[in-house]
Amino acid sequence: MTRYARSEREALTDLMSTLGPDAPTLNEGWTTRDLAAHLVVRERRPDAAAGILIGPLHDYAERVRREVAALDWAELLAQVRRPPVWSPVSNPLTDELANTMEFFIHHEDVRRARPEWRPRELPAGLEQALWRRASTLARMALRRFPAQVSVRAPGHGEVTAGRGGEALRLIGAPGELVLFLSGRQQATQVQVEGGSESTERLRSANLGF
């Protein structure tokens, strides 16, 4: 049963509707219009969606995203709010797995681009879902990082990632860890412990995908 993917989608769409198409996001160079177009391409344009992750296809994906971004703002938001049932990432069988973290992250991309942002108090079930994703994300995002990084969410669990070497500790709530590990380190409330040079390197590392 889908719950958190849908609620994060609706909250993000409502926020973008309130702020308008030109509001900033944490995604460098992207406004809310750009972010909405990215989400539409991901769900509705499988011919271009692969370019989000695959380098050689990136230029084509960007060209399609710019075309989608030119849509009327209300229509663009309507497409974000109501994904097609045939979408490989948003159909009833895949929505919760594929979109809970995606829409949580992008909801925070818009929230935290505003100077008055504060962390939200998340439902326990969403915290648990984000921790499951954070533990997997840690192994992916830190696989090349030159340290042994202990990633811990108090009350949820702990995983170790990295290439080994100096021991570092990354401590925070599941949602904060998800954002940190997806490359948004500077907009999170996460405790990083270890040698000062290595912790600074981790805070500025390119951890995104």
C-alpha positions in Angstrom: 0.0 0.0 0.0 1.5 3.3 -1.1 1.6 6.0 1.6 4.7 8.1 2.0 5.5 8.4 -1.7 2.1 9.9 -2.3 2.1 12.2 0.8 5.6 13.6 -0.1 4.5 14.0 -3.8 1.4 16.0 -2.7 3.3 18.1 -0.2 6.0 18.9 -2.8 3.5 19.8 -5.4 1.5 22.0 -3.0 4.7 23.8 -2.0 5.8 24.4 -5.6 2.3 25.7 -6.4 2.5 28.2 -3.5 6.1 29.4 -4.3 5.7 29.5 -8.1 7.9 28.4 -11.0 10.9 30.6 -10.2 11.7 29.6 -6.6 15.2 28.4 -5.9 16.0 24.8 -5.0 19.1 23.0 -3.6 19.7 21.6 -7.1 22.4 24.0 -8.4 21.0 26.2 -11.2 17.5 24.7 -11.0 14.3 26.6 -10.1 11.1 24.8 -9.1 10.1 24.8 -12.8 13.3 22.9 -13.6 12.7 20.4 -10.8 9.1 19.8 -11.8 10.3 19.1 -15.4 12.9 16.6 -14.1 10.2 14.7 -12.2 7.9 14.6 -15.3 10.7 13.3 -17.5 11.6 10.7 -14.9 8.0 9.4 -14.9 6.6 10.1 -18.3 9.6 10.0 -20.7 11.4 6.6 -20.4 13.2 7.4 -23.6 15.0 10.3 -21.8 14.8 9.2 -18.2 17.9 6.9 -18.6 20.0 10.0 -19.3 19.4 11.2 -15.7 22.0 8.5 -14.6 23.8 7.4 -17.8 26.4 10.0 -18.9 26.3 9.5 -22.7 22.5 10.0 -22.7 22.6 13.1 -20.5 22.5 15.7 -23.3 19.4 14.2 -24.8 17.7 14.0 -21.4 18.5 17.6 -20.7 17.1 18.6 -24.1 13.9 16.8 -23.3 13.7 18.3 -19.8 14.0 21.8 -21.2 11.2 21.1 -23.6 9.0 19.8 -20.8 10.0 22.8 -18.6 8.4 25.1 -21.2 4.9 23.7 -20.5 2.4 25.9 -18.8 3.2 25.9 -15.0 -0.2 24.7 -14.0 0.0 21.8 -16.5 3.5 20.9 -15.4 2.4 20.7 -11.7 -0.7 18.6 -12.7 1.6 16.1 -14.4 3.8 15.9 -11.3 0.8 15.5 -9.0 -0.9 12.7 -11.1 1.7 10.3 -12.5 0.5 7.8 -15.2 -0.4 4.4 -14.1 1.8 2.9 -16.8 5.0 4.6 -15.5 7.7 2.1 -14.6 8.6 4.1 -11.5 5.2 5.3 -10.4 2.7 2.5 -11.0 0.9 1.0 -7.9 3.5 -1.8 -7.7 6.6 0.4 -7.7 5.5 3.8 -6.4 6.4 3.3 -2.7 9.7 1.7 -3.4 10.8 4.0 -6.2 9.4 7.3 -5.0 9.5 7.6 -1.3 13.1 8.7 -1.1 12.9 10.6 -4.5 10.0 12.8 -3.4 11.3 13.2 0.2 14.6 14.5 -1.2 13.1 16.9 -3.7 10.5 18.1 -1.2 13.5 19.1 1.0 15.3 20.5 -2.0 12.6 23.1 -2.2 12.0 23.5 1.6 15.7 23.9 2.4 16.5 26.4 -0.3 14.5 28.9 1.8 16.4 30.8 4.6 13.8 30.0 7.3 13.9 26.2 6.8 13.7 23.8 9.8 13.8 20.0 9.9 10.4 18.4 9.9 9.2 16.0 12.5 8.6 12.9 10.3 6.2 10.1 10.9 7.8 7.0 12.5 7.0 4.9 9.4 8.6 7.4 7.1 11.7 7.5 9.3 11.9 3.7 9.1 11.5 3.7 5.3 14.2 6.4 4.9 16.6 4.5 7.1 16.2 1.4 5.0 17.1 3.5 2.0 19.9 5.4 3.8 21.6 2.1 4.7 21.7 1.1 1.1 22.6 4.6 -0.1 25.5 4.7 2.3 27.2 1.7 0.6 26.7 3.2 -2.8 27.6 6.9 -2.1 30.6 6.1 0.1 32.0 3.1 -1.8 35.0 5.1 -3.1 35.5 7.3 -0.1 38.9 6.8 1.5 37.8 6.0 5.0 35.8 3.6 7.1 32.5 5.5 7.7 30.1 4.4 10.4 26.6 5.7 9.5 24.3 5.6 12.4 20.7 6.7 13.0 20.0 6.5 16.7 17.0 4.2 17.3 17.2 2.7 13.8 20.6 1.1 13.2 24.1 1.4 11.9 26.0 0.4 8.8 29.7 0.8 7.8 30.7 1.9 4.4 33.8 3.3 2.6 37.1 1.9 1.3 38.6 1.6 4.7 41.3 3.4 6.6 40.6 6.2 9.0 37.4 5.8 11.1 34.7 8.4 10.7 31.2 8.5 12.2 28.2 10.0 10.5 25.3 10.4 12.9 21.8 11.8 12.3 18.1 11.1 11.8 17.3 8.9 8.8 16.0 11.8 6.7 19.1 13.9 7.4 21.3 11.0 6.5 19.5 10.4 3.2 20.0 14.1 2.3 23.7 14.1 3.3 24.4 10.9 1.4 22.6 12.2 -1.7 25.0 15.1 -1.9 23.2 17.8 0.1 25.7 17.8 3.0 25.6 21.6 3.6 21.8 21.6 4.1 21.6 18.9 6.7 21.8 18.5 10.5 24.2 15.6 10.7 27.1 15.1 13.1 30.4 14.1 11.5 33.1 12.8 13.9 36.7 12.0 13.1 39.8 13.8 12.0 39.2 17.4 11.0 40.7 17.0 7.5 38.7 13.8 6.7 35.4 15.1 8.1 35.8 18.3 6.0 36.5 16.1 3.0 33.4 14.1 3.6 31.3 17.2 4.1 32.4 18.5 0.7 32.6 15.2 -1.3 30.6 14.7 -4.4 28.2 12.1 -3.1 25.3 12.6 -5.5 24.4 10.4 -8.4 
